[in-house]
Amino acid sequence: MSQWPGLKRVVVFRSELVDRPLHESLRSHYADHPDVAVVLVVERIGVHDLSAVAPYGISAVIRTGELTARPGLLTAVRNTVAQGGYRLPPNLGATVRNAVAQPAQPRRPIGRPGVLLRPFDLTLVTLAAQGCTTDRSAQHLGKSPMYVKTARRRLFQKLGVTGITACVGYAAREGLLWHGEDGETS
């Protein structure tokens, strides 16, 4: 950590990629030290990763490959951050600038909120959420695979979705899927 008068304190986090443990470490560190700037050294990072961890005091990102090519880069970046600067890798920085300059068009929400599902429909969705195929769902329900396919198609029409993945997403978003005490989706 840098602790020169008039300069920000800086800490370096290293990881291969932005995963859950790194995310949790950054969040915990930020909760304890919101005034400390973070330099993140990672092998791989994308815009979506950056947007997930940016709220936790990330002031600079360095890809591990950049350190190999430029040995003094970490020291230079730490000094820049200590003085209040920021830094992104060249390709990532360009991607972020483009995303800000040309925001994506908002997508139409999937499903029709407020549609009530019958218990049988919920069972179909729950089995799909558990990873059951049409044949396995049919076996579990004691129905034919064709019956299950037809029931799923009617469910898709009812919800305004095009497939089982969107159907499960709708059910999850609407709070129709929950976890039992054993962690299994029920």
C-alpha positions in Angstrom: 0.0 0.0 0.0 1.2 3.5 -0.8 1.1 5.8 2.2 2.7 9.1 1.0 1.2 12.4 2.2 -1.3 13.8 -0.3 -1.5 10.5 -2.2 -4.2 7.9 -2.3 -3.4 4.6 -0.6 -3.2 1.8 -3.2 -3.5 -2.0 -2.9 -2.9 -4.6 -5.6 -5.2 -7.6 -6.1 -4.0 -10.5 -8.3 -6.1 -13.2 -9.8 -6.2 -15.4 -12.9 -9.7 -14.2 -13.7 -12.6 -12.3 -12.2 -14.4 -15.1 -10.4 -16.6 -15.3 -7.3 -13.8 -15.5 -4.7 -12.1 -12.4 -6.2 -15.4 -10.6 -6.3 -16.1 -11.4 -2.6 -12.5 -10.3 -1.7 -12.9 -7.0 -3.4 -16.3 -6.4 -1.9 -15.0 -7.2 1.6 -12.0 -5.0 1.1 -14.1 -2.1 -0.1 -16.4 -2.5 2.8 -13.5 -2.2 5.3 -11.4 0.3 3.3 -13.5 2.4 0.9 -10.8 5.1 0.7 -8.1 2.7 -0.7 -7.7 2.5 -4.5 -7.4 -0.9 -6.1 -5.1 -2.0 -8.9 -6.4 -5.3 -10.3 -3.9 -7.6 -12.0 -5.7 -10.4 -13.9 -5.0 -12.8 -16.8 -8.4 -12.4 -18.4 -11.1 -9.7 -18.0 -14.0 -8.5 -20.0 -16.3 -5.5 -19.9 -19.0 -7.5 -18.0 -16.3 -8.5 -15.4 -15.2 -4.9 -15.1 -18.8 -3.7 -14.6 -19.3 -6.3 -11.8 -16.2 -5.2 -9.8 -16.0 -1.5 -10.7 -18.0 -0.4 -7.6 -15.4 -1.8 -5.3 -12.7 0.9 -5.7 -11.1 -0.4 -8.9 -8.9 2.4 -10.3 -6.7 0.4 -12.7 -6.6 -3.0 -14.4 -3.5 -4.6 -15.8 -3.5 -7.9 -17.7 -0.8 -10.3 -16.6 0.6 -10.4 -20.1 1.2 -6.7 -20.0 3.4 -7.1 -16.9 5.5 -9.6 -18.8 6.0 -7.3 -21.7 6.6 -4.2 -19.6 8.3 -5.0 -16.2 8.0 -1.5 -14.7 4.3 -1.2 -15.6 2.9 -2.1 -12.1 5.0 0.5 -10.4 4.0 3.2 -12.9 0.3 2.3 -12.6 0.5 2.3 -8.8 2.0 5.8 -8.9 -0.6 7.0 -11.4 -3.4 5.6 -9.2 -1.9 7.1 -6.0 -2.0 10.5 -7.7 -5.7 10.0 -8.5 -5.4 8.6 -12.0 -7.1 5.6 -13.7 -5.9 3.0 -16.2 -7.5 0.2 -18.3 -5.7 -2.1 -20.8 -5.8 -0.6 -24.3 -8.3 -3.1 -25.8 -10.6 -3.1 -22.7 -10.5 0.7 -22.5 -11.6 1.0 -26.2 -14.4 -1.5 -25.6 -15.7 0.4 -22.6 -15.5 3.7 -24.4 -17.5 2.2 -27.3 -20.1 0.7 -25.0 -20.6 4.1 -23.3 -20.7 6.0 -26.6 -23.2 3.5 -28.2 -25.4 2.1 -25.5 -27.2 -1.1 -26.4 -30.9 -0.9 -27.3 -33.1 -2.0 -24.3 -34.4 -5.5 -24.8 -38.0 -6.4 -24.5 -38.6 -8.2 -21.2 -39.0 -12.0 -21.5 -42.4 -13.3 -20.6 -45.6 -11.7 -19.5 -45.4 -10.7 -15.8 -48.4 -11.6 -13.7 -49.4 -14.8 -15.6 -50.5 -17.4 -13.1 -49.3 -20.9 -13.7 -51.1 -24.1 -12.8 -49.4 -26.6 -10.5 -48.7 -28.9 -13.5 -47.0 -26.0 -15.4 -44.9 -25.2 -12.3 -43.9 -28.9 -12.2 -42.8 -28.8 -15.8 -40.7 -25.6 -15.2 -39.2 -27.0 -12.0 -38.2 -30.2 -13.8 -36.6 -28.2 -16.6 -34.8 -26.1 -14.0 -33.4 -29.2 -12.5 -32.0 -30.2 -15.9 -34.6 -32.9 -16.8 -35.0 -33.5 -20.5 -38.5 -33.9 -22.1 -38.2 -37.7 -21.9 -37.0 -37.6 -18.3 -39.8 -35.2 -17.4 -42.3 -37.5 -19.0 -41.0 -40.4 -17.1 -41.2 -38.5 -13.8 -44.8 -37.3 -14.5 -46.0 -40.7 -15.8 -46.9 -39.1 -19.2 -45.7 -39.6 -22.7 -42.9 -37.4 -24.1 -45.4 -36.1 -26.7 -47.8 -35.0 -24.0 -44.9 -33.1 -22.2 -43.8 -31.4 -25.5 -47.4 -30.3 -26.1 -47.8 -29.0 -22.6 -44.5 -27.1 -22.8 -45.5 -25.5 -26.1 -48.8 -24.3 -24.5 -46.9 -23.0 -21.6 -44.5 -21.1 -23.9 -47.5 -19.5 -25.6 -49.1 -18.6 -22.3 -46.0 -16.9 -21.1 -45.0 -15.3 -24.4 -41.6 -17.1 -24.5 -39.9 -19.2 -27.2 -38.2 -21.9 -25.3 -37.7 -23.8 -22.0 -34.7 -21.6 -21.0 -36.7 -18.4 -21.3 -39.5 -20.2 -19.5 -37.2 -21.2 -16.5 -35.8 -17.6 -16.5 -39.4 -16.2 -16.3 -40.2 -18.5 -13.4 -37.0 -17.7 -11.6 -37.6 -13.9 -12.1 -41.2 -14.1 -10.9 -40.1 -16.1 -7.7 -41.9 -19.3 -8.8 -38.8 -21.4 -8.1 -37.4 -21.8 -4.7 -34.9 -23.9 -2.8 -35.8 -26.5 -0.2 -33.7 -27.1 3.0 -31.5 -29.6 1.1 -30.6 -26.9 -1.5 -32.6 -28.7 -4.2 -34.9 -26.7 -6.4 -38.4 -27.6 -5.5 
